Amino acid sequence: MLDKYIVPKIKPPLRALAHSLDNKQITADQVTQTGFVLGLISIAMVAGNQPLIALLFLLLNRLADGIDGELARINSPTDAGGFLDITLDFIFYALFPLGFAFADPEGNALAAAVLIASFVGTGSSFLSFSSMAEKKAISHPDFSYKGFYYLNGLAEGTETILCFAVMCLLPQYFTEIAYSFALICVITTINRVYFGYTTLKKMADS
């Protein structure tokens, strides 16, 4: 919901950082891999009950995720790089709530499981429609900077990172935050399934 407003505003500084890294011959894939390692450290800090340190590495992970796309565009994006970026992002999103389950298995495990399950819904509906949209050459005017069709909804990247950040700042309320965001993810999934199905069906019938 917020990505189309936030991303265009942060692209210029990210592009400047990307040019600086490109001058040092650092590749987009290297930034993607480094970002994923930073994300794993964030999860480890969550599991070790160090949420503020986890927040720092979470922000570094997201910074890397923003830079790698800009860096890829400087040197022409590749399918391999796009695949790596998307895959590692989804793995990170799924693992992050698991850190809170490790930190407090009795109190957080069920909420973490529900949230991860809701991510399966948003992720699968997102990627499934993206693959169909590529076949049909459907584009989204608000997300032309993406290398694939970006099916928006209530729970997008910005909202997910804000949710993770609040979890780090208020870990004692993890279950309430996780259940609330899981509900938003369910609503997003239902919307995406309905929109995706009806859109593709109309195209097939026309």
PyMOL commands that place a pseudoatom at each C-alpha (Angstrom):
pseudoatom trace, name=CA, resn=MET, resi=1, chain=A, elem=C, hetatm=0, pos=[0.000, 0.000, 0.000]
pseudoatom trace, name=CA, resn=LEU, resi=2, chain=A, elem=C, hetatm=0, pos=[2.832, 2.422, 0.868]
pseudoatom trace, name=CA, resn=ASP, resi=3, chain=A, elem=C, hetatm=0, pos=[5.506, 1.201, -1.541]
pseudoatom trace, name=CA, resn=LYS, resi=4, chain=A, elem=C, hetatm=0, pos=[4.351, 3.345, -4.472]
pseudoatom trace, name=CA, resn=TYR, resi=5, chain=A, elem=C, hetatm=0, pos=[4.710, 6.458, -2.292]
pseudoatom trace, name=CA, resn=ILE, resi=6, chain=A, elem=C, hetatm=0, pos=[7.870, 5.570, -0.359]
pseudoatom trace, name=CA, resn=VAL, resi=7, chain=A, elem=C, hetatm=0, pos=[10.056, 3.895, -2.985]
pseudoatom trace, name=CA, resn=PRO, resi=8, chain=A, elem=C, hetatm=0, pos=[10.219, 6.819, -5.476]
pseudoatom trace, name=CA, resn=LYS, resi=9, chain=A, elem=C, hetatm=0, pos=[11.371, 9.121, -2.646]
pseudoatom trace, name=CA, resn=ILE, resi=10, chain=A, elem=C, hetatm=0, pos=[14.227, 6.894, -1.504]
pseudoatom trace, name=CA, resn=LYS, resi=11, chain=A, elem=C, hetatm=0, pos=[15.441, 5.896, -4.978]
pseudoatom trace, name=CA, resn=PRO, resi=12, chain=A, elem=C, hetatm=0, pos=[17.665, 8.980, -5.603]
pseudoatom trace, name=CA, resn=PRO, resi=13, chain=A, elem=C, hetatm=0, pos=[19.909, 8.497, -2.521]
pseudoatom trace, name=CA, resn=LEU, resi=14, chain=A, elem=C, hetatm=0, pos=[20.005, 4.747, -3.152]
pseudoatom trace, name=CA, resn=ARG, resi=15, chain=A, elem=C, hetatm=0, pos=[21.048, 5.399, -6.739]
pseudoatom trace, name=CA, resn=ALA, resi=16, chain=A, elem=C, hetatm=0, pos=[23.850, 7.675, -5.543]
pseudoatom trace, name=CA, resn=LEU, resi=17, chain=A, elem=C, hetatm=0, pos=[25.114, 4.970, -3.176]
pseudoatom trace, name=CA, resn=ALA, resi=18, chain=A, elem=C, hetatm=0, pos=[24.870, 2.426, -5.989]
pseudoatom trace, name=CA, resn=HIS, resi=19, chain=A, elem=C, hetatm=0, pos=[27.018, 4.576, -8.290]
pseudoatom trace, name=CA, resn=SER, resi=20, chain=A, elem=C, hetatm=0, pos=[29.601, 4.868, -5.522]
pseudoatom trace, name=CA, resn=LEU, resi=21, chain=A, elem=C, hetatm=0, pos=[29.743, 1.093, -5.136]
pseudoatom trace, name=CA, resn=ASP, resi=22, chain=A, elem=C, hetatm=0, pos=[29.839, 0.606, -8.893]
pseudoatom trace, name=CA, resn=ASN, resi=23, chain=A, elem=C, hetatm=0, pos=[32.918, 2.826, -9.047]
pseudoatom trace, name=CA, resn=LYS, resi=24, chain=A, elem=C, hetatm=0, pos=[34.527, 0.388, -6.597]
pseudoatom trace, name=CA, resn=GLN, resi=25, chain=A, elem=C, hetatm=0, pos=[33.548, -2.516, -8.909]
pseudoatom trace, name=CA, resn=ILE, resi=26, chain=A, elem=C, hetatm=0, pos=[31.142, -4.001, -6.365]
pseudoatom trace, name=CA, resn=THR, resi=27, chain=A, elem=C, hetatm=0, pos=[28.374, -5.969, -8.071]
pseudoatom trace, name=CA, resn=ALA, resi=28, chain=A, elem=C, hetatm=0, pos=[24.658, -6.129, -7.359]
pseudoatom trace, name=CA, resn=ASP, resi=29, chain=A, elem=C, hetatm=0, pos=[24.886, -9.843, -6.544]
pseudoatom trace, name=CA, resn=GLN, resi=30, chain=A, elem=C, hetatm=0, pos=[27.579, -9.149, -3.958]
pseudoatom trace, name=CA, resn=VAL, resi=31, chain=A, elem=C, hetatm=0, pos=[25.354, -6.547, -2.295]
pseudoatom trace, name=CA, resn=THR, resi=32, chain=A, elem=C, hetatm=0, pos=[22.399, -8.974, -2.368]
pseudoatom trace, name=CA, resn=GLN, resi=33, chain=A, elem=C, hetatm=0, pos=[24.454, -11.683, -0.672]
pseudoatom trace, name=CA, resn=THR, resi=34, chain=A, elem=C, hetatm=0, pos=[25.886, -9.272, 1.895]
pseudoatom trace, name=CA, resn=GLY, resi=35, chain=A, elem=C, hetatm=0, pos=[22.404, -8.003, 2.670]
pseudoatom trace, name=CA, resn=PHE, resi=36, chain=A, elem=C, hetatm=0, pos=[21.172, -11.524, 3.259]
pseudoatom trace, name=CA, resn=VAL, resi=37, chain=A, elem=C, hetatm=0, pos=[24.023, -12.191, 5.703]
pseudoatom trace, name=CA, resn=LEU, resi=38, chain=A, elem=C, hetatm=0, pos=[23.130, -8.965, 7.531]
pseudoatom trace, name=CA, resn=GLY, resi=39, chain=A, elem=C, hetatm=0, pos=[19.547, -10.207, 7.684]
pseudoatom trace, name=CA, resn=LEU, resi=40, chain=A, elem=C, hetatm=0, pos=[20.655, -13.508, 9.192]
pseudoatom trace, name=CA, resn=ILE, resi=41, chain=A, elem=C, hetatm=0, pos=[22.618, -11.606, 11.837]
pseudoatom trace, name=CA, resn=SER, resi=42, chain=A, elem=C, hetatm=0, pos=[19.472, -9.612, 12.603]
pseudoatom trace, name=CA, resn=ILE, resi=43, chain=A, elem=C, hetatm=0, pos=[17.509, -12.838, 13.097]
pseudoatom trace, name=CA, resn=ALA, resi=44, chain=A, elem=C, hetatm=0, pos=[20.266, -14.229, 15.330]
pseudoatom trace, name=CA, resn=MET, resi=45, chain=A, elem=C, hetatm=0, pos=[20.126, -11.061, 17.442]
pseudoatom trace, name=CA, resn=VAL, resi=46, chain=A, elem=C, hetatm=0, pos=[16.360, -11.437, 17.789]
pseudoatom trace, name=CA, resn=ALA, resi=47, chain=A, elem=C, hetatm=0, pos=[16.774, -15.040, 18.883]
pseudoatom trace, name=CA, resn=GLY, resi=48, chain=A, elem=C, hetatm=0, pos=[19.423, -13.910, 21.365]
pseudoatom trace, name=CA, resn=ASN, resi=49, chain=A, elem=C, hetatm=0, pos=[17.079, -11.312, 22.895]
pseudoatom trace, name=CA, resn=GLN, resi=50, chain=A, elem=C, hetatm=0, pos=[19.009, -8.361, 21.486]
pseudoatom trace, name=CA, resn=PRO, resi=51, chain=A, elem=C, hetatm=0, pos=[16.150, -6.638, 19.610]
pseudoatom trace, name=CA, resn=LEU, resi=52, chain=A, elem=C, hetatm=0, pos=[17.752, -3.189, 19.256]
pseudoatom trace, name=CA, resn=ILE, resi=53, chain=A, elem=C, hetatm=0, pos=[20.877, -4.661, 17.674]
pseudoatom trace, name=CA, resn=ALA, resi=54, chain=A, elem=C, hetatm=0, pos=[18.554, -6.763, 15.527]
pseudoatom trace, name=CA, resn=LEU, resi=55, chain=A, elem=C, hetatm=0, pos=[16.830, -3.571, 14.381]
pseudoatom trace, name=CA, resn=LEU, resi=56, chain=A, elem=C, hetatm=0, pos=[20.150, -2.091, 13.278]
pseudoatom trace, name=CA, resn=PHE, resi=57, chain=A, elem=C, hetatm=0, pos=[20.989, -5.134, 11.144]
pseudoatom trace, name=CA, resn=LEU, resi=58, chain=A, elem=C, hetatm=0, pos=[17.414, -5.238, 9.838]
pseudoatom trace, name=CA, resn=LEU, resi=59, chain=A, elem=C, hetatm=0, pos=[17.810, -1.674, 8.545]
pseudoatom trace, name=CA, resn=LEU, resi=60, chain=A, elem=C, hetatm=0, pos=[21.186, -2.527, 7.015]
pseudoatom trace, name=CA, resn=ASN, resi=61, chain=A, elem=C, hetatm=0, pos=[19.598, -5.538, 5.316]
pseudoatom trace, name=CA, resn=ARG, resi=62, chain=A, elem=C, hetatm=0, pos=[16.888, -3.347, 3.812]
pseudoatom trace, name=CA, resn=LEU, resi=63, chain=A, elem=C, hetatm=0, pos=[19.429, -0.732, 2.762]
pseudoatom trace, name=CA, resn=ALA, resi=64, chain=A, elem=C, hetatm=0, pos=[21.351, -3.408, 0.880]
pseudoatom trace, name=CA, resn=ASP, resi=65, chain=A, elem=C, hetatm=0, pos=[18.116, -4.605, -0.716]
pseudoatom trace, name=CA, resn=GLY, resi=66, chain=A, elem=C, hetatm=0, pos=[17.443, -1.113, -2.006]
pseudoatom trace, name=CA, resn=ILE, resi=67, chain=A, elem=C, hetatm=0, pos=[20.959, -0.581, -3.294]
pseudoatom trace, name=CA, resn=ASP, resi=68, chain=A, elem=C, hetatm=0, pos=[21.295, -3.889, -5.150]
pseudoatom trace, name=CA, resn=GLY, resi=69, chain=A, elem=C, hetatm=0, pos=[18.371, -3.084, -7.448]
pseudoatom trace, name=CA, resn=GLU, resi=70, chain=A, elem=C, hetatm=0, pos=[19.806, 0.309, -8.343]
pseudoatom trace, name=CA, resn=LEU, resi=71, chain=A, elem=C, hetatm=0, pos=[23.235, -1.217, -8.830]
pseudoatom trace, name=CA, resn=ALA, resi=72, chain=A, elem=C, hetatm=0, pos=[21.769, -3.846, -11.140]
pseudoatom trace, name=CA, resn=ARG, resi=73, chain=A, elem=C, hetatm=0, pos=[20.094, -1.171, -13.267]
pseudoatom trace, name=CA, resn=ILE, resi=74, chain=A, elem=C, hetatm=0, pos=[23.396, 0.639, -13.730]
pseudoatom trace, name=CA, resn=ASN, resi=75, chain=A, elem=C, hetatm=0, pos=[24.902, -2.472, -15.353]
pseudoatom trace, name=CA, resn=SER, resi=76, chain=A, elem=C, hetatm=0, pos=[21.682, -3.933, -16.791]
pseudoatom trace, name=CA, resn=PRO, resi=77, chain=A, elem=C, hetatm=0, pos=[19.672, -6.338, -14.585]
pseudoatom trace, name=CA, resn=THR, resi=78, chain=A, elem=C, hetatm=0, pos=[20.156, -10.069, -15.073]
pseudoatom trace, name=CA, resn=ASP, resi=79, chain=A, elem=C, hetatm=0, pos=[17.651, -12.880, -14.595]
pseudoatom trace, name=CA, resn=ALA, resi=80, chain=A, elem=C, hetatm=0, pos=[20.079, -14.648, -12.261]
pseudoatom trace, name=CA, resn=GLY, resi=81, chain=A, elem=C, hetatm=0, pos=[20.471, -11.557, -10.092]
pseudoatom trace, name=CA, resn=GLY, resi=82, chain=A, elem=C, hetatm=0, pos=[16.734, -10.929, -9.987]
pseudoatom trace, name=CA, resn=PHE, resi=83, chain=A, elem=C, hetatm=0, pos=[16.100, -14.542, -9.011]
pseudoatom trace, name=CA, resn=LEU, resi=84, chain=A, elem=C, hetatm=0, pos=[18.692, -14.366, -6.227]
pseudoatom trace, name=CA, resn=ASP, resi=85, chain=A, elem=C, hetatm=0, pos=[17.313, -11.092, -4.895]
pseudoatom trace, name=CA, resn=ILE, resi=86, chain=A, elem=C, hetatm=0, pos=[13.689, -12.219, -4.762]
pseudoatom trace, name=CA, resn=THR, resi=87, chain=A, elem=C, hetatm=0, pos=[14.503, -15.651, -3.319]
pseudoatom trace, name=CA, resn=LEU, resi=88, chain=A, elem=C, hetatm=0, pos=[16.719, -14.350, -0.518]
pseudoatom trace, name=CA, resn=ASP, resi=89, chain=A, elem=C, hetatm=0, pos=[14.187, -11.639, 0.328]
pseudoatom trace, name=CA, resn=PHE, resi=90, chain=A, elem=C, hetatm=0, pos=[11.409, -14.192, 0.776]
pseudoatom trace, name=CA, resn=ILE, resi=91, chain=A, elem=C, hetatm=0, pos=[13.639, -16.456, 2.854]
pseudoatom trace, name=CA, resn=PHE, resi=92, chain=A, elem=C, hetatm=0, pos=[14.555, -13.524, 5.108]
pseudoatom trace, name=CA, resn=TYR, resi=93, chain=A, elem=C, hetatm=0, pos=[10.922, -12.499, 5.554]
pseudoatom trace, name=CA, resn=ALA, resi=94, chain=A, elem=C, hetatm=0, pos=[9.979, -16.041, 6.555]
pseudoatom trace, name=CA, resn=LEU, resi=95, chain=A, elem=C, hetatm=0, pos=[12.886, -16.480, 8.958]
pseudoatom trace, name=CA, resn=PHE, resi=96, chain=A, elem=C, hetatm=0, pos=[12.568, -13.168, 10.808]
pseudoatom trace, name=CA, resn=PRO, resi=97, chain=A, elem=C, hetatm=0, pos=[9.484, -14.112, 12.905]
pseudoatom trace, name=CA, resn=LEU, resi=98, chain=A, elem=C, hetatm=0, pos=[11.204, -17.417, 13.654]
pseudoatom trace, name=CA, resn=GLY, resi=99, chain=A, elem=C, hetatm=0, pos=[13.813, -15.466, 15.608]
pseudoatom trace, name=CA, resn=PHE, resi=100, chain=A, elem=C, hetatm=0, pos=[11.140, -14.387, 18.076]
pseudoatom trace, name=CA, resn=ALA, resi=101, chain=A, elem=C, hetatm=0, pos=[9.964, -17.986, 18.373]
pseudoatom trace, name=CA, resn=PHE, resi=102, chain=A, elem=C, hetatm=0, pos=[13.483, -19.010, 19.373]
pseudoatom trace, name=CA, resn=ALA, resi=103, chain=A, elem=C, hetatm=0, pos=[13.706, -16.101, 21.801]
pseudoatom trace, name=CA, resn=ASP, resi=104, chain=A, elem=C, hetatm=0, pos=[10.522, -17.192, 23.614]
pseudoatom trace, name=CA, resn=PRO, resi=105, chain=A, elem=C, hetatm=0, pos=[9.202, -20.536, 22.311]
pseudoatom trace, name=CA, resn=GLU, resi=106, chain=A, elem=C, hetatm=0, pos=[6.347, -20.787, 24.796]
pseudoatom trace, name=CA, resn=GLY, resi=107, chain=A, elem=C, hetatm=0, pos=[5.063, -17.252, 24.290]
pseudoatom trace, name=CA, resn=ASN, resi=108, chain=A, elem=C, hetatm=0, pos=[5.875, -16.555, 20.641]
pseudoatom trace, name=CA, resn=ALA, resi=109, chain=A, elem=C, hetatm=0, pos=[5.969, -19.807, 18.670]
pseudoatom trace, name=CA, resn=LEU, resi=110, chain=A, elem=C, hetatm=0, pos=[2.293, -19.990, 17.703]
pseudoatom trace, name=CA, resn=ALA, resi=111, chain=A, elem=C, hetatm=0, pos=[2.085, -16.336, 16.681]
pseudoatom trace, name=CA, resn=ALA, resi=112, chain=A, elem=C, hetatm=0, pos=[5.277, -16.713, 14.649]
pseudoatom trace, name=CA, resn=ALA, resi=113, chain=A, elem=C, hetatm=0, pos=[3.862, -19.797, 12.903]
pseudoatom trace, name=CA, resn=VAL, resi=114, chain=A, elem=C, hetatm=0, pos=[0.626, -17.977, 12.041]
pseudoatom trace, name=CA, resn=LEU, resi=115, chain=A, elem=C, hetatm=0, pos=[2.544, -15.002, 10.660]
pseudoatom trace, name=CA, resn=ILE, resi=116, chain=A, elem=C, hetatm=0, pos=[4.851, -17.192, 8.561]
pseudoatom trace, name=CA, resn=ALA, resi=117, chain=A, elem=C, hetatm=0, pos=[1.815, -19.068, 7.199]
pseudoatom trace, name=CA, resn=SER, resi=118, chain=A, elem=C, hetatm=0, pos=[0.237, -15.745, 6.217]
pseudoatom trace, name=CA, resn=PHE, resi=119, chain=A, elem=C, hetatm=0, pos=[3.460, -14.845, 4.393]
pseudoatom trace, name=CA, resn=VAL, resi=120, chain=A, elem=C, hetatm=0, pos=[3.027, -18.007, 2.313]
pseudoatom trace, name=CA, resn=GLY, resi=121, chain=A, elem=C, hetatm=0, pos=[-0.319, -16.620, 1.152]
pseudoatom trace, name=CA, resn=THR, resi=122, chain=A, elem=C, hetatm=0, pos=[0.973, -13.170, 0.234]
pseudoatom trace, name=CA, resn=GLY, resi=123, chain=A, elem=C, hetatm=0, pos=[4.140, -14.547, -1.337]
pseudoatom trace, name=CA, resn=SER, resi=124, chain=A, elem=C, hetatm=0, pos=[2.530, -17.305, -3.404]
pseudoatom trace, name=CA, resn=SER, resi=125, chain=A, elem=C, hetatm=0, pos=[-0.266, -15.076, -4.723]
pseudoatom trace, name=CA, resn=PHE, resi=126, chain=A, elem=C, hetatm=0, pos=[2.282, -12.388, -5.515]
pseudoatom trace, name=CA, resn=LEU, resi=127, chain=A, elem=C, hetatm=0, pos=[4.699, -14.633, -7.403]
pseudoatom trace, name=CA, resn=SER, resi=128, chain=A, elem=C, hetatm=0, pos=[2.008, -16.683, -9.147]
pseudoatom trace, name=CA, resn=PHE, resi=129, chain=A, elem=C, hetatm=0, pos=[0.362, -13.640, -10.666]
pseudoatom trace, name=CA, resn=SER, resi=130, chain=A, elem=C, hetatm=0, pos=[3.734, -12.117, -11.536]
pseudoatom trace, name=CA, resn=SER, resi=131, chain=A, elem=C, hetatm=0, pos=[4.622, -15.172, -13.623]
pseudoatom trace, name=CA, resn=MET, resi=132, chain=A, elem=C, hetatm=0, pos=[1.253, -15.049, -15.409]
pseudoatom trace, name=CA, resn=ALA, resi=133, chain=A, elem=C, hetatm=0, pos=[1.559, -11.291, -15.939]
pseudoatom trace, name=CA, resn=GLU, resi=134, chain=A, elem=C, hetatm=0, pos=[4.944, -11.776, -17.607]
pseudoatom trace, name=CA, resn=LYS, resi=135, chain=A, elem=C, hetatm=0, pos=[3.422, -14.293, -20.024]
pseudoatom trace, name=CA, resn=LYS, resi=136, chain=A, elem=C, hetatm=0, pos=[0.579, -11.893, -20.849]
pseudoatom trace, name=CA, resn=ALA, resi=137, chain=A, elem=C, hetatm=0, pos=[2.860, -8.819, -20.943]
pseudoatom trace, name=CA, resn=ILE, resi=138, chain=A, elem=C, hetatm=0, pos=[0.800, -7.081, -18.241]
pseudoatom trace, name=CA, resn=SER, resi=139, chain=A, elem=C, hetatm=0, pos=[2.541, -4.148, -16.590]
pseudoatom trace, name=CA, resn=HIS, resi=140, chain=A, elem=C, hetatm=0, pos=[1.723, -2.052, -13.518]
pseudoatom trace, name=CA, resn=PRO, resi=141, chain=A, elem=C, hetatm=0, pos=[2.145, 1.719, -14.093]
pseudoatom trace, name=CA, resn=ASP, resi=142, chain=A, elem=C, hetatm=0, pos=[2.956, 2.417, -10.435]
pseudoatom trace, name=CA, resn=PHE, resi=143, chain=A, elem=C, hetatm=0, pos=[5.786, -0.136, -10.321]
pseudoatom trace, name=CA, resn=SER, resi=144, chain=A, elem=C, hetatm=0, pos=[7.502, 0.217, -13.683]
pseudoatom trace, name=CA, resn=TYR, resi=145, chain=A, elem=C, hetatm=0, pos=[10.871, 0.134, -11.878]
pseudoatom trace, name=CA, resn=LYS, resi=146, chain=A, elem=C, hetatm=0, pos=[10.300, -3.493, -10.884]
pseudoatom trace, name=CA, resn=GLY, resi=147, chain=A, elem=C, hetatm=0, pos=[11.664, -6.332, -12.986]
pseudoatom trace, name=CA, resn=PHE, resi=148, chain=A, elem=C, hetatm=0, pos=[8.360, -8.185, -12.627]
pseudoatom trace, name=CA, resn=TYR, resi=149, chain=A, elem=C, hetatm=0, pos=[4.677, -7.370, -12.171]
pseudoatom trace, name=CA, resn=TYR, resi=150, chain=A, elem=C, hetatm=0, pos=[4.312, -6.004, -8.635]
pseudoatom trace, name=CA, resn=LEU, resi=151, chain=A, elem=C, hetatm=0, pos=[0.861, -6.958, -7.352]
pseudoatom trace, name=CA, resn=ASN, resi=152, chain=A, elem=C, hetatm=0, pos=[0.256, -4.452, -4.567]
pseudoatom trace, name=CA, resn=GLY, resi=153, chain=A, elem=C, hetatm=0, pos=[-1.931, -4.780, -1.464]
pseudoatom trace, name=CA, resn=LEU, resi=154, chain=A, elem=C, hetatm=0, pos=[-2.242, -3.831, 2.190]
pseudoatom trace, name=CA, resn=ALA, resi=155, chain=A, elem=C, hetatm=0, pos=[0.900, -5.759, 3.144]
pseudoatom trace, name=CA, resn=GLU, resi=156, chain=A, elem=C, hetatm=0, pos=[3.822, -4.796, 0.934]
pseudoatom trace, name=CA, resn=GLY, resi=157, chain=A, elem=C, hetatm=0, pos=[7.516, -4.393, 1.591]
pseudoatom trace, name=CA, resn=THR, resi=158, chain=A, elem=C, hetatm=0, pos=[7.238, -1.086, 3.456]
pseudoatom trace, name=CA, resn=GLU, resi=159, chain=A, elem=C, hetatm=0, pos=[4.530, -2.345, 5.793]
pseudoatom trace, name=CA, resn=THR, resi=160, chain=A, elem=C, hetatm=0, pos=[6.414, -5.571, 6.458]
pseudoatom trace, name=CA, resn=ILE, resi=161, chain=A, elem=C, hetatm=0, pos=[9.604, -3.769, 7.424]
pseudoatom trace, name=CA, resn=LEU, resi=162, chain=A, elem=C, hetatm=0, pos=[7.681, -1.330, 9.628]
pseudoatom trace, name=CA, resn=CYS, resi=163, chain=A, elem=C, hetatm=0, pos=[6.081, -4.335, 11.313]
pseudoatom trace, name=CA, resn=PHE, resi=164, chain=A, elem=C, hetatm=0, pos=[9.473, -5.988, 11.878]
pseudoatom trace, name=CA, resn=ALA, resi=165, chain=A, elem=C, hetatm=0, pos=[10.885, -2.722, 13.226]
pseudoatom trace, name=CA, resn=VAL, resi=166, chain=A, elem=C, hetatm=0, pos=[8.034, -2.341, 15.713]
pseudoatom trace, name=CA, resn=MET, resi=167, chain=A, elem=C, hetatm=0, pos=[8.595, -5.940, 16.816]
pseudoatom trace, name=CA, resn=CYS, resi=168, chain=A, elem=C, hetatm=0, pos=[12.215, -5.076, 17.586]
pseudoatom trace, name=CA, resn=LEU, resi=169, chain=A, elem=C, hetatm=0, pos=[11.230, -1.923, 19.474]
pseudoatom trace, name=CA, resn=LEU, resi=170, chain=A, elem=C, hetatm=0, pos=[8.393, -3.620, 21.371]
pseudoatom trace, name=CA, resn=PRO, resi=171, chain=A, elem=C, hetatm=0, pos=[9.327, -7.321, 21.598]
pseudoatom trace, name=CA, resn=GLN, resi=172, chain=A, elem=C, hetatm=0, pos=[7.030, -7.799, 24.604]
pseudoatom trace, name=CA, resn=TYR, resi=173, chain=A, elem=C, hetatm=0, pos=[4.098, -7.225, 22.234]
pseudoatom trace, name=CA, resn=PHE, resi=174, chain=A, elem=C, hetatm=0, pos=[5.319, -9.606, 19.548]
pseudoatom trace, name=CA, resn=THR, resi=175, chain=A, elem=C, hetatm=0, pos=[2.232, -11.847, 19.635]
pseudoatom trace, name=CA, resn=GLU, resi=176, chain=A, elem=C, hetatm=0, pos=[-0.213, -8.943, 19.278]
pseudoatom trace, name=CA, resn=ILE, resi=177, chain=A, elem=C, hetatm=0, pos=[1.815, -7.427, 16.433]
pseudoatom trace, name=CA, resn=ALA, resi=178, chain=A, elem=C, hetatm=0, pos=[2.245, -10.786, 14.691]
pseudoatom trace, name=CA, resn=TYR, resi=179, chain=A, elem=C, hetatm=0, pos=[-1.449, -11.685, 14.822]
pseudoatom trace, name=CA, resn=SER, resi=180, chain=A, elem=C, hetatm=0, pos=[-2.465, -8.207, 13.653]
pseudoatom trace, name=CA, resn=PHE, resi=181, chain=A, elem=C, hetatm=0, pos=[-0.096, -8.245, 10.707]
pseudoatom trace, name=CA, resn=ALA, resi=182, chain=A, elem=C, hetatm=0, pos=[-1.064, -11.822, 9.849]
pseudoatom trace, name=CA, resn=LEU, resi=183, chain=A, elem=C, hetatm=0, pos=[-4.663, -10.608, 9.512]
pseudoatom trace, name=CA, resn=ILE, resi=184, chain=A, elem=C, hetatm=0, pos=[-3.523, -7.839, 7.168]
pseudoatom trace, name=CA, resn=CYS, resi=185, chain=A, elem=C, hetatm=0, pos=[-1.610, -10.449, 5.157]
pseudoatom trace, name=CA, resn=VAL, resi=186, chain=A, elem=C, hetatm=0, pos=[-4.709, -12.648, 4.912]
pseudoatom trace, name=CA, resn=ILE, resi=187, chain=A, elem=C, hetatm=0, pos=[-6.747, -9.706, 3.608]
pseudoatom trace, name=CA, resn=THR, resi=188, chain=A, elem=C, hetatm=0, pos=[-3.968, -8.942, 1.114]
pseudoatom trace, name=CA, resn=THR, resi=189, chain=A, elem=C, hetatm=0, pos=[-3.906, -12.566, -0.043]
pseudoatom trace, name=CA, resn=ILE, resi=190, chain=A, elem=C, hetatm=0, pos=[-7.677, -12.668, -0.568]
pseudoatom trace, name=CA, resn=ASN, resi=191, chain=A, elem=C, hetatm=0, pos=[-7.511, -9.411, -2.532]
pseudoatom trace, name=CA, resn=ARG, resi=192, chain=A, elem=C, hetatm=0, pos=[-4.626, -10.649, -4.676]
pseudoatom trace, name=CA, resn=VAL, resi=193, chain=A, elem=C, hetatm=0, pos=[-6.268, -14.006, -5.415]
pseudoatom trace, name=CA, resn=TYR, resi=194, chain=A, elem=C, hetatm=0, pos=[-9.531, -12.300, -6.395]
pseudoatom trace, name=CA, resn=PHE, resi=195, chain=A, elem=C, hetatm=0, pos=[-7.834, -9.615, -8.475]
pseudoatom trace, name=CA, resn=GLY, resi=196, chain=A, elem=C, hetatm=0, pos=[-5.430, -12.048, -10.128]
pseudoatom trace, name=CA, resn=TYR, resi=197, chain=A, elem=C, hetatm=0, pos=[-8.093, -14.616, -10.978]
pseudoatom trace, name=CA, resn=THR, resi=198, chain=A, elem=C, hetatm=0, pos=[-10.625, -12.121, -12.332]
pseudoatom trace, name=CA, resn=THR, resi=199, chain=A, elem=C, hetatm=0, pos=[-7.991, -10.239, -14.338]
pseudoatom trace, name=CA, resn=LEU, resi=200, chain=A, elem=C, hetatm=0, pos=[-6.634, -13.365, -16.012]
pseudoatom trace, name=CA, resn=LYS, resi=201, chain=A, elem=C, hetatm=0, pos=[-10.127, -14.763, -16.593]
pseudoatom trace, name=CA, resn=LYS, resi=202, chain=A, elem=C, hetatm=0, pos=[-11.264, -11.553, -18.293]
pseudoatom trace, name=CA, resn=MET, resi=203, chain=A, elem=C, hetatm=0, pos=[-8.215, -11.679, -20.539]
pseudoatom trace, name=CA, resn=ALA, resi=204, chain=A, elem=C, hetatm=0, pos=[-8.921, -15.295, -21.448]
pseudoatom trace, name=CA, resn=ASP, resi=205, chain=A, elem=C, hetatm=0, pos=[-12.591, -14.553, -22.199]
pseudoatom trace, name=CA, resn=SER, resi=206, chain=A, elem=C, hetatm=0, pos=[-11.884, -11.457, -24.299]
for i in range(1, 206): cmd.bond("trace and resi %d" % i, "trace and resi %d" % (i + 1))
show_as sticks, trace
zoom trace
